Amino acid sequence: MDNAATSFPKPQSVLGAMTSYATQLGASAGRGAYAEAVETGRLISQCRERLNRLFNGENPDHFIFTLNCSDALNLAIKGLVFGSASPGIAIPGPFHAICTHVDHNSILRPLNALADAGVIEQTRVRVDPQSGLVDPDDVRRAIRRGTKLIAVTHASNVTGTLQPLADIGKIAREHDIPLLVDAAQSAGHVPIDLRAEHIDLLAAPGHKGLLGPLGTGFLYIRPGIEKKVAPLREGGTGSVSENDRQPDFMPDRFEPGSHNAIGIAGLSEGVQWVLDRGAEELFEHDRDLVRTFIDGVSTIEGLTYFGPQGVRNRVGVFSVRVAGFEPLELARALEEDFGILTRPGLHCAPLIHQAIGTAESGGTTRLSFGPFLSKQDVKYATDALAEIASRRAAKGAIEVPQRV
C-alpha cells in the first residue's frame, strides 16, 4: 500500500514489452536505418500517441519524455524562467511564480533555488488545513504584474486532496499565465482533460498511476507554449545532424540524447492498460477503496486521517496518526505483524504537513492505493489498524494504574 511512491505490481504487458525490447530490439531510435532502430522509433511514437489519447492533448509530439516527474517539473519551471529572458540576456526580467502549500518538493525546491539566486519572486497560496483544498480565488488574488507561472499539485501525496483544477485553469487562461500541473498522484488514477481543464504544462511520472517502470516520465507542453520554454540540455537527437544547434521543432527541441527506450516501451503498455480499462472506471474503483477505508477507520479510537473526510475531492492516499505511535513505529507494526507496506515521514511535502499540524511530530504514516488492490485488501488494512490501536489502548489501561 505504497502506490503513491511507485505502483506495484505492474501489468504483465509492461514486463513483456520491456523483455521484448531487451531481447529483440536493443536499438536507439534515430541512430540507424535498420529495422530494429526503426521499430524502436515506432514504439516511442506509439507511446506519445497513447498519452495524447489518454489526456486529450493537441499533438502527440508535445509529450516530452523525461527521467521522472521531478525532471519534468524542472524543465517546465526553469525552462519558463529562462525562456522569458530577452535575447542576449542571461537573467530574465521580473518573473513572479505562484505555487501552493500543498506542493511537493519537486515544485518547491526548483522555485526556491531560483528565488535564492535572485532570479524570481514567488507567492505560496495557503490551503485549508482541514480539507487541504486551495481556494481558486486565493490564486486569483495572488496574480500580479509579472506573474508568469501558476504551479499546482493536482492530488496531494500526503492528504489525497484533489484540487479544483478546472477552476484554477480557467483563472490562469483568463490572465494568459501558463498553468503547470503536477499530476504525480492523479495521472492514471483520475480522468485528466488537458483541453477542458486549461492545462498548459502537465508533468507526470511513468512509474505510478500509469504503471510503467521507474526512470520514466513526461512533460506535456501545449502547442504554442514551447516558444516560451527554453531547453535545459542540448545534444544529439538523430535528426538534422548537420546542424550544431539544437533543433527547434518538437519533440527534439527538448529530448537530447538516446531515449530510455526500454522504459518507454514498458510505459506505453502501462498507458494502454489504463486506456483499455478507462480512466473513469479506474477512478470509480479508487473511490470504492476510499469508501471502504473511511468506513473501516471511522470507529477506531485514537486514529486520525487527514484531508477530506469523505469521498469527494480526494484520491486513495491516506495519511494517518494513531495515538501512542510514532509514524515509523506504526509503519513497522503494519509491516512486521500484517505484511502491509506503507511510508512514514514527511513525504517530501513539508508545507502541507505544516498546514495539517504534523510537521513537528514526525509526519504521518501513509497508505496509498492502486488498481490491483481490492476492497478486501483495504478492509484487511483497516482491521490491522484497529488491532494495533486496540493493543496500545489495552496496554495503556494496564500501565496507568502501575504509574499511579
Secondary structure, DSSP 8 states (H G I E B T S, - for coil): -BTTT---S--HHHHHHHHHIIIII---TTS-SSHHHHHHHHHHHHHHHHHHHHHT-S-GGGEEEESSHHHHHHHHHHHHHHHTS-TT-SS-S--EEEEETT--HHHHHHHHHHHHTTS-EEEEE---TTT----HHHHHHH--TTEEEEEEESB-TTT-BB--HHHHHHHHHHTT--EEEE-TTTBTTB---TTTTT-SEEEEESSSTT---TT-EEEEE-TTGGGG---S-----SSSTT-SS---STTGGG--S---HHHHHHHHHHHHHHHHH-HHHHHHHHHHHHHHHHHHHTT-TTEEE-S-SSSTTB-SEEEEEETT--HHHHHHHHHHHH----EEE-TT-HHHHHHHT-GGGT-EEEEE--TT--HHHHHHHHHHHHHHHHHHHHHHHHHHHHH-
